[in-house]
């Protein structure tokens, strides 16, 4: 796998981690479990996690609305589902879903706007 594809997949995979971390920080702050001296740092980190999630949503928006590719990537990266679970969910074979994912990643890597989003240009 070449570097842009690897870079994009890694960025998309981080979605669930960022979403969960932002939610955990929010929960700790709301519960008063955070001391004042680190509260600003945690809120800043939360904002970065949320920004990452927004960028993933923007990236997936470059795929056509009702297409299988968008559904596969959304289930894979935003829901964290395995390819087997995705295939079962949408009624296609695992191999087909894998091919759809690979083609979508290839297509997204060819868009300068997408790569600029993940590289913070």
C-alpha positions, 0 to 999 in steps of 0.5 A: 500500500502506498503512503497516501492510502496508508495515511488516509486509512490511518486518519479514518481509523482514528475517528472512533478513538477521537469520538470516544476521547471527546465524549470521555473528556466531556463526561469528566468535565461535566462530572467535575472530575477535572482539576482547574489547572488541566481543564483548559488543556482537556477542552483544547484536546476535546476540540481537536478530537471533535475537529478530527471527527468533522474532517472525517465526515467531510472526507466521506462527503466526497463520496456520492450520497447513496453509494455503496462505497460511502456506506462501507466506509462509514460503517467501517470507520465511523461505526468501527465494524469489521468487514464481515459485519459490514458485508452481512449488514448490506448484503454483499460479500466480504470480498466485494466490500473490501474491493469497494473500500479499496476503490473508495480509498484510491478515489479519495486519495486522488482528491487534493482537498481530501489530502489537504484536510488530513495533512492540515494544509 
